[in-house]
């Protein structure tokens, strides 16, 4: 592909992402667009600033599913555990058939932080945890002594409830 300039490249990125069913990494987009990964990161930021429904996950960028996912049930759950239990928490939820869409913390100084996770199966969890380890990142829950929220989704309320009950049995759910 020939090197596209600013607005034309962002139009191409958005169009390309709309055609994908899986997340696409910034590196892959950069290779396809014949630019640096940093240029792609900047382009994604500019697209988001125009309210483009792009989400960033640990696996790459994707277009936020529209109304097709509205048939899915979503619930927020308050959780508490140590970083070492993150893998178990995520695997327990995806094994129950639940997608962990994001994690939110309430920071005492900066307010609310929400970060997309978008893990739906064991492979997604493995890739997410690999990225955390590879980048030497810390889990957001480290900023709040283990307290965090997850937005969970599944095809039915029963599936979401099954996932919540599974992590409740492990002591990860904060009870009222």
C-alpha positions in Angstrom: 0.0 0.0 0.0 1.2 3.5 -0.8 1.8 5.7 2.2 -1.4 7.6 2.9 -1.5 11.0 4.5 -3.3 11.9 7.7 -7.1 12.1 7.2 -7.0 9.6 4.3 -5.0 7.1 6.4 -7.4 7.5 9.4 -10.3 6.9 7.0 -8.6 3.7 5.8 -7.8 2.6 9.4 -11.5 3.0 10.4 -12.7 1.2 7.3 -10.2 -1.6 7.8 -11.2 -2.1 11.4 -14.9 -2.3 10.5 -14.1 -5.3 8.3 -12.3 -7.2 11.0 -13.9 -9.7 13.5 -10.7 -9.9 15.6 -8.6 -7.2 17.2 -5.7 -5.9 15.0 -2.5 -4.8 16.6 -1.0 -1.4 16.1 2.1 -3.0 14.6 0.1 -4.9 12.0 -1.8 -1.7 11.1 1.5 0.2 10.8 2.9 -2.5 8.5 -0.2 -2.4 6.3 -0.3 1.4 6.2 3.5 1.7 5.7 3.9 4.0 8.7 5.3 3.6 12.3 3.3 2.1 15.1 3.4 5.5 16.9 1.7 7.1 13.9 -1.1 4.5 14.2 -1.4 5.2 18.0 -1.8 8.9 17.2 -4.3 8.1 14.5 -6.4 6.0 16.8 -6.4 8.7 19.4 -7.6 11.2 16.8 -10.3 8.8 15.6 -11.5 8.3 19.2 -11.6 12.1 19.7 -14.1 12.2 16.8 -16.2 9.5 18.7 -15.2 6.7 16.4 -16.3 3.5 18.3 -12.8 2.1 18.5 -11.7 0.2 21.6 -8.1 -0.7 22.5 -7.6 -4.1 24.0 -4.5 -6.0 25.0 -4.9 -8.0 21.7 -5.2 -4.8 19.5 -7.8 -2.4 18.2 -11.4 -3.2 17.2 -14.6 -1.5 16.5 -17.0 -1.6 19.4 -19.8 -4.0 18.5 -23.0 -2.0 17.9 -26.6 -3.1 18.5 -25.9 -6.7 17.6 -24.4 -7.1 21.1 -27.4 -5.4 22.7 -29.0 -8.8 23.0 -26.2 -9.6 25.4 -26.7 -9.2 29.1 -24.2 -7.0 31.0 -23.6 -6.8 34.7 -21.0 -5.0 36.8 -19.5 -6.9 39.7 -17.3 -5.5 42.5 -14.2 -7.7 43.1 -11.3 -7.9 45.5 -8.2 -10.1 45.2 -4.4 -9.9 44.9 -2.7 -9.6 41.5 -1.6 -13.2 41.8 -5.2 -14.2 41.6 -6.0 -12.3 38.4 -5.4 -15.3 36.1 -7.7 -17.5 38.2 -10.4 -14.8 38.3 -10.4 -14.3 34.6 -10.2 -18.0 33.7 -13.0 -18.8 36.1 -15.2 -16.2 34.4 -14.4 -17.2 30.8 -14.8 -20.9 31.7 -18.4 -20.0 32.8 -19.1 -18.5 29.4 -18.7 -14.9 30.4 -16.8 -12.1 28.5 -14.8 -9.8 30.8 -15.2 -6.5 28.9 -13.3 -4.2 31.2 -11.9 -3.4 34.6 -12.6 -0.1 36.5 -11.0 1.3 39.6 -11.8 4.4 41.6 -8.5 6.1 42.2 -8.4 8.4 45.3 -6.7 11.3 43.3 -7.5 10.8 39.6 -11.0 9.4 39.9 -12.4 6.6 37.8 -10.2 4.6 35.4 -11.7 2.0 33.0 -9.6 -0.1 30.8 -10.8 -2.6 28.1 -9.9 -6.2 28.6 -12.2 -8.0 26.3 -11.4 -11.6 27.1 -13.9 -14.3 26.2 -11.9 -17.5 26.3 -8.7 -19.1 27.7 -6.6 -18.0 24.7 -7.7 -14.4 25.2 -6.8 -14.6 28.9 -3.4 -16.1 28.0 -2.7 -13.4 25.5 -3.8 -10.7 28.0 -1.6 -12.0 30.8 1.4 -12.5 28.3 1.1 -8.8 27.4 1.0 -7.8 31.1 4.1 -9.9 31.8 5.9 -8.9 28.6 5.5 -5.2 29.2 6.1 -5.5 33.0 2.8 -3.7 33.5 1.0 -3.8 36.8 -2.7 -4.6 37.2 -4.9 -1.6 37.9 -6.1 -3.3 41.1 -2.6 -2.6 42.5 -3.6 1.1 42.7 -6.6 0.3 44.9 -5.3 -2.5 47.1 -7.1 -5.1 45.1 -10.6 -3.5 44.8 -12.0 -3.2 41.3 -15.1 -3.6 39.1 -15.6 -5.7 36.1 -18.2 -5.3 33.3 -19.2 -8.8 32.4 -21.4 -9.9 29.4 -22.9 -13.1 28.1 -25.8 -14.2 25.9 -28.1 -14.7 28.9 -28.4 -13.5 32.5 -28.1 -17.0 33.7 -24.6 -17.3 32.2 -23.5 -14.0 33.7 -24.9 -15.0 37.1 -23.1 -18.4 36.8 -19.8 -16.6 36.3 -20.4 -14.2 39.2 -21.3 -17.2 41.5 -18.1 -19.0 40.4 -15.9 -16.1 41.5 -18.0 -15.5 44.6 -17.2 -19.1 45.7 -13.5 -18.3 45.4 -14.0 -15.2 47.5 -13.3 -12.6 44.8 -16.7 -10.9 45.0 -17.3 -8.0 47.4 -20.6 -8.6 49.1 -22.9 -5.8 50.1 
